[in-house]
């Protein structure tokens, strides 16, 4: 997979035969010695092939986020272009059988779904940040905008086996258990010594550093957590867990193909923003999250101008509760809110010259 030189030893490593069976604790001493002391998909000859940190909250959709994070990195590396691909984590989660009520999607089912159907771009099924299940359907034509894989497999809980798989196949999707202090991690190499795990999670390893004896890991809890959304996990942190008895809990995906860079609009709602409260146009992070309101929904008091950013777009249409309210054909795209008191859904639909659309969705509550 690596095409750029990482040193003579790494070239030798690439010449070794690699199969799923090779990623076990039976790696030879020679193979272990050939592994470089550090590696990261955030720095391949100075290029960062990873994509931006996302925020899954308040939904338990981490399995889909971790898989999409791995795919997005591989997509950019495969095209040798940094074009910020953004896959629909929600599509993969729900279409592969996940539910909020169940609390997860089966990682094996999601990986197999990527082989059979693939996952489209975010504009086909955006993240509404809802804490409950809801009727869902991706944008018509999503089947022509998908990225697929040809294979996936498990890797043993062994540092050298994981390093080799990480370099050969790309970012690894891992199942972890964590302790309460993990919620309050702000930096450094994480390792816990006392107490019992409080929850399970799925994240993406993108690199390692032997000098710190740690993995470099991408999370899906937003940029305000950890090291701007990232964390470093000690090799001996005892966090990696098996996936419900179906596998080691360390998964690689490979053979990415399909519509890696669809010619479609990209549209994102900038104002209002989830978990924010707007008082006569000024927004602050929501403080009273325990009120009997949908906790992630934006809260609005007084007039507000809805603003979106869009790429490859010639028009943006604003919908409130699925009813069209306004079409803006001039960037920057915006609309002055007109809605009654209560909970509503804002949907923006972007269209380009090929009449292909993309969506973004946000719930909001009008207080007055």
C-alpha positions as CSV (number, residue, x, y, z in Angstrom):
1,X,0.0,0.0,0.0
2,X,2.8,2.4,0.8
3,X,4.3,3.8,-2.3
4,X,6.7,6.3,-0.8
5,X,10.0,5.4,0.6
6,X,10.2,5.0,4.4
7,X,13.8,3.8,4.5
8,X,15.6,0.7,3.4
9,X,14.3,-1.5,6.2
10,X,10.7,-0.6,5.3
11,X,11.3,-1.4,1.6
12,X,12.5,-4.8,2.7
13,X,9.3,-5.2,4.8
14,X,7.1,-4.5,1.8
15,X,8.8,-7.4,-0.1
16,X,7.7,-9.9,2.6
17,X,4.5,-11.9,1.8
18,X,1.6,-10.4,3.7
19,X,-1.7,-12.2,4.4
20,X,-4.3,-12.0,7.1
21,X,-2.6,-15.0,8.8
22,X,0.6,-13.0,9.1
23,X,-0.9,-10.5,11.5
24,X,-0.6,-12.8,14.5
25,X,1.6,-13.2,17.6
26,X,3.8,-15.6,15.5
27,X,5.6,-12.8,13.6
28,X,9.2,-13.7,13.2
29,X,12.0,-11.7,15.0
30,X,13.2,-10.6,11.6
31,X,9.8,-9.0,10.7
32,X,9.6,-7.3,14.1
33,X,13.1,-5.7,13.7
34,X,12.1,-4.4,10.3
35,X,9.2,-2.3,11.6
36,X,10.1,1.4,11.8
37,X,10.2,3.0,15.3
38,X,7.3,5.3,14.4
39,X,4.7,5.6,11.8
40,X,1.6,7.7,11.2
41,X,-1.0,8.2,8.5
42,X,-0.9,11.8,9.7
43,X,2.7,12.1,8.3
44,X,3.5,10.1,5.2
45,X,6.5,12.0,3.9
46,X,5.1,15.2,5.4
47,X,1.5,14.7,4.2
48,X,-1.5,14.1,6.5
49,X,-3.9,11.8,4.9
50,X,-6.4,11.7,7.7
51,X,-9.6,13.7,7.7
52,X,-11.0,16.1,10.3
53,X,-12.4,15.0,13.7
54,X,-16.1,14.4,13.8
55,X,-18.6,14.4,16.7
56,X,-21.0,11.4,17.0
57,X,-22.8,12.8,20.0
58,X,-25.4,12.1,21.3
59,X,-25.8,8.9,19.3
60,X,-23.8,5.7,20.0
61,X,-22.7,5.4,16.4
62,X,-18.9,5.0,17.0
63,X,-18.5,1.8,15.0
64,X,-19.6,3.6,11.8
65,X,-17.5,6.6,12.5
66,X,-14.4,4.5,13.1
67,X,-14.9,2.6,9.8
68,X,-15.5,5.7,7.8
69,X,-12.4,7.4,9.3
70,X,-10.3,4.5,8.1
71,X,-11.9,4.6,4.6
72,X,-11.5,8.4,4.2
73,X,-7.8,8.2,4.9
74,X,-7.3,5.4,2.4
75,X,-9.3,7.3,-0.2
76,X,-7.1,10.3,0.0
77,X,-3.9,8.2,0.0
78,X,-5.2,6.2,-3.0
79,X,-5.9,9.3,-5.1
80,X,-2.7,11.0,-3.6
81,X,-4.9,14.1,-3.1
82,X,-6.2,16.0,0.0
83,X,-9.8,16.7,-0.9
84,X,-11.5,16.2,2.5
85,X,-13.8,13.3,1.7
86,X,-16.7,13.0,4.1
87,X,-18.6,9.7,4.2
88,X,-22.0,9.2,5.7
89,X,-21.4,7.6,9.0
90,X,-25.2,7.6,9.6
91,X,-25.9,5.7,6.4
92,X,-23.5,3.0,7.4
93,X,-24.8,2.8,10.9
94,X,-28.5,2.5,10.1
95,X,-28.4,0.7,6.8
96,X,-26.2,-2.0,8.3
97,X,-28.7,-2.6,11.1
98,X,-27.7,-0.3,13.9
99,X,-30.2,1.4,16.2
100,X,-30.0,3.9,19.1
101,X,-32.2,1.6,21.2
102,X,-29.7,-1.3,20.8
103,X,-26.8,1.1,21.3
104,X,-24.5,-0.1,18.5
105,X,-24.2,-1.6,15.0
106,X,-22.6,-5.0,14.7
107,X,-19.1,-4.2,13.5
108,X,-19.0,-7.4,11.4
109,X,-22.3,-6.5,9.8
110,X,-21.1,-3.0,9.0
111,X,-17.8,-4.3,7.4
112,X,-19.8,-6.8,5.3
113,X,-22.2,-4.0,4.3
114,X,-19.2,-2.1,3.0
115,X,-18.3,-5.1,0.8
116,X,-21.8,-5.6,-0.6
117,X,-23.2,-2.1,-0.8
118,X,-20.6,0.5,0.3
119,X,-21.2,3.9,1.9
120,X,-22.1,7.1,0.2
121,X,-20.9,10.7,0.9
122,X,-22.3,12.6,3.9
123,X,-24.7,14.6,1.7
124,X,-26.8,11.5,1.1
125,X,-27.6,11.0,4.8
126,X,-26.2,13.7,7.1
127,X,-25.8,13.5,10.9
128,X,-28.8,15.1,12.7
129,X,-27.3,14.5,16.2
130,X,-30.4,12.9,17.6
131,X,-30.5,10.7,20.8
132,X,-33.3,8.5,19.5
133,X,-34.1,6.4,16.5
134,X,-36.1,8.0,13.7
135,X,-37.3,7.1,10.2
136,X,-34.4,7.3,7.8
137,X,-33.8,7.2,4.1
138,X,-30.7,8.2,2.1
139,X,-31.0,10.6,-0.8
140,X,-32.3,9.0,-4.0
141,X,-29.3,7.8,-6.2
142,X,-27.0,7.2,-3.2
143,X,-26.1,3.8,-4.8
144,X,-24.1,5.7,-7.4
145,X,-22.1,7.6,-4.9
146,X,-20.7,4.8,-2.8
147,X,-17.2,3.7,-1.7
148,X,-16.7,-0.1,-1.1
149,X,-14.1,-2.4,0.2
150,X,-13.0,-5.8,-1.1
151,X,-12.0,-7.4,2.2
152,X,-11.6,-7.0,6.0
153,X,-10.1,-9.1,8.7
154,X,-9.1,-9.4,12.3
155,X,-5.6,-8.7,13.7
156,X,-4.2,-10.3,16.9
157,X,-3.8,-8.2,20.1
158,X,-0.1,-8.0,19.5
159,X,1.8,-4.8,19.1
160,X,4.0,-5.9,16.2
161,X,1.1,-7.6,14.4
162,X,-0.9,-4.4,14.7
163,X,2.0,-2.2,13.5
164,X,2.5,-4.4,10.5
165,X,-1.3,-4.4,9.6
166,X,-1.4,-0.6,10.2
167,X,1.4,0.1,7.7
168,X,0.3,-2.5,5.1
169,X,-3.5,-2.0,5.2
170,X,-4.1,1.5,6.6
171,X,-5.8,2.7,9.8
172,X,-7.1,0.0,12.0
173,X,-10.6,0.0,13.6
174,X,-10.3,-1.1,17.3
175,X,-12.8,-1.9,20.0
176,X,-11.8,-0.6,23.4
177,X,-13.0,-0.5,27.0
178,X,-12.3,2.6,29.0
179,X,-12.5,4.0,32.5
180,X,-14.3,7.1,33.7
181,X,-11.2,9.3,33.6
182,X,-11.1,8.8,29.9
183,X,-14.0,11.2,29.6
184,X,-11.7,13.9,31.1
185,X,-8.6,13.1,29.1
186,X,-6.9,16.3,27.9
187,X,-3.5,15.0,26.6
188,X,-0.5,12.8,27.1
189,X,-0.3,9.0,26.8
190,X,-3.4,7.5,28.3
191,X,-3.1,4.6,30.7
192,X,-5.3,3.7,33.6
193,X,-4.3,1.6,36.6
194,X,-7.2,1.7,39.1
195,X,-10.9,0.8,38.9
196,X,-13.1,-1.0,36.4
197,X,-14.0,-0.1,32.8
198,X,-17.3,1.9,32.5
199,X,-18.1,1.6,28.8
200,X,-17.1,0.2,25.4
201,X,-16.1,2.3,22.4
202,X,-14.8,1.9,18.8
203,X,-12.0,4.2,17.5
204,X,-9.4,4.3,14.7
205,X,-5.6,3.8,15.1
206,X,-3.7,5.8,12.6
207,X,-0.1,5.4,13.9
208,X,2.3,4.5,16.6
209,X,5.4,5.9,18.4
210,X,7.9,3.6,20.1
211,X,9.6,6.5,21.8
212,X,6.4,7.0,23.8
213,X,5.2,3.3,23.6
214,X,1.9,4.5,22.3
215,X,-0.7,4.3,19.6
216,X,-2.0,7.5,17.8
217,X,-5.8,7.2,17.8
218,X,-8.6,9.2,16.2
219,X,-11.8,9.6,18.3
220,X,-15.3,10.8,17.3
221,X,-16.1,13.0,20.3
222,X,-15.4,16.3,18.6
223,X,-12.3,18.6,18.8
224,X,-12.9,19.9,22.4
225,X,-12.0,16.5,23.8
226,X,-8.5,15.1,24.2
227,X,-5.7,16.5,22.0
228,X,-8.0,18.3,19.6
229,X,-10.1,15.1,19.2
230,X,-7.1,12.7,19.1
231,X,-5.5,10.7,21.9
232,X,-2.4,8.6,22.5
233,X,-3.0,5.2,24.0
234,X,-0.2,3.3,25.8
235,X,0.8,-0.1,24.3
236,X,0.0,-1.7,27.6
237,X,-3.1,0.3,28.5
238,X,-5.2,-3.0,28.5
239,X,-8.0,-1.2,26.6
240,X,-8.4,-3.3,23.5
241,X,-11.4,-5.7,23.8
242,X,-12.8,-8.5,21.6
243,X,-15.9,-7.7,19.6
244,X,-18.8,-9.6,21.2
245,X,-17.0,-12.9,20.8
246,X,-16.9,-12.6,17.0
247,X,-13.3,-11.4,16.6
248,X,-10.2,-9.9,18.2
249,X,-11.6,-6.4,18.2
250,X,-8.8,-5.1,15.9
251,X,-10.0,-4.9,12.3
252,X,-8.3,-3.9,9.1
253,X,-10.2,-2.9,5.9
254,X,-8.7,-3.0,2.4
255,X,-9.4,-2.8,-1.3
256,X,-11.1,0.6,-1.3
257,X,-12.8,1.3,-4.6
258,X,-15.9,3.0,-6.1
259,X,-16.9,6.7,-6.5
260,X,-14.1,8.1,-4.3
261,X,-14.7,11.7,-5.4
262,X,-18.3,12.2,-6.6
263,X,-19.0,15.4,-8.4
264,X,-21.7,16.5,-6.0
265,X,-22.3,19.6,-3.9
266,X,-21.2,19.8,-0.3
267,X,-23.3,21.8,2.2
268,X,-23.0,22.3,5.9
269,X,-25.1,24.3,8.3
270,X,-22.9,26.8,10.2
271,X,-25.6,28.7,12.1
272,X,-27.4,27.5,14.1
273,X,-25.1,24.8,15.5
274,X,-26.0,21.8,17.6
275,X,-25.5,22.1,21.4
276,X,-25.7,25.9,21.1
277,X,-28.1,28.5,22.3
278,X,-28.8,31.7,20.3
279,X,-30.1,34.8,22.0
280,X,-31.0,37.5,19.5
281,X,-28.4,36.3,17.1
282,X,-25.5,35.7,19.5
283,X,-24.6,32.0,20.0
284,X,-23.1,30.3,23.1
285,X,-22.6,26.7,24.0
286,X,-25.8,25.3,25.6
287,X,-25.4,25.2,29.4
288,X,-28.7,23.9,30.7
289,X,-28.6,20.5,28.9
290,X,-30.9,18.8,31.4
291,X,-34.0,20.7,30.4
292,X,-36.9,18.6,28.9
293,X,-35.7,19.4,25.4
294,X,-33.8,17.3,22.8
295,X,-30.4,17.9,24.3
296,X,-28.4,18.4,21.1
297,X,-31.0,20.6,19.4
298,X,-30.0,24.3,18.9
299,X,-32.1,26.6,21.1
300,X,-33.2,30.0,19.7
301,X,-34.5,33.1,21.4
302,X,-35.3,36.0,19.1
303,X,-34.5,36.5,15.4
304,X,-31.7,34.5,13.8
305,X,-30.2,34.3,10.3
306,X,-29.5,30.7,9.2
307,X,-26.2,30.5,7.4
308,X,-24.6,27.6,5.5
309,X,-21.3,27.0,3.7
310,X,-21.4,25.2,0.4
311,X,-19.1,24.0,-2.3
312,X,-19.7,23.1,-5.9
313,X,-23.2,24.6,-5.5
314,X,-25.4,27.0,-7.4
315,X,-28.4,27.0,-5.2
316,X,-29.4,26.2,-1.6
317,X,-33.0,25.5,-0.6
318,X,-34.1,25.9,3.1
319,X,-36.8,23.6,4.5
320,X,-38.5,23.7,7.9
321,X,-40.2,20.4,8.9
322,X,-39.9,19.2,5.2
323,X,-41.7,22.3,3.9
324,X,-39.7,24.5,1.5
325,X,-39.3,28.1,2.7
326,X,-36.7,29.8,0.7
327,X,-34.2,29.3,-2.2
328,X,-31.0,31.2,-2.2
329,X,-28.9,31.4,-5.4
330,X,-26.2,33.8,-4.2
331,X,-23.4,32.8,-1.9
332,X,-23.0,33.2,1.0
333,X,-26.2,31.3,1.3
334,X,-28.5,32.4,4.2
335,X,-32.1,32.8,5.3
336,X,-33.8,34.7,8.1
337,X,-35.6,32.2,10.3
338,X,-39.4,32.1,10.3
339,X,-40.8,29.5,12.6
340,X,-43.3,29.1,15.5
341,X,-42.4,28.2,19.0
342,X,-41.4,24.5,19.6
343,X,-39.1,21.8,18.1
344,X,-38.4,21.9,14.4
345,X,-36.1,20.4,11.8
346,X,-34.0,22.5,9.4
347,X,-33.0,20.8,6.2
348,X,-30.8,22.5,3.6
349,X,-30.6,21.1,0.1
350,X,-27.8,22.1,-2.2
351,X,-27.8,21.5,-6.0
352,X,-25.1,21.9,-8.7
353,X,-25.1,22.1,-12.4
354,X,-25.6,18.4,-12.7
355,X,-28.8,18.5,-10.7
356,X,-27.3,16.3,-8.0
357,X,-28.2,17.3,-4.5
358,X,-26.7,17.0,-1.1
359,X,-28.3,17.6,2.3
360,X,-27.5,18.8,5.8
361,X,-30.0,18.5,8.7
362,X,-30.3,20.2,12.2
363,X,-33.0,20.1,14.9
364,X,-33.7,23.4,16.7
365,X,-36.1,24.6,19.3
366,X,-37.6,28.1,19.1
367,X,-38.1,29.4,22.7
368,X,-39.7,32.7,21.7
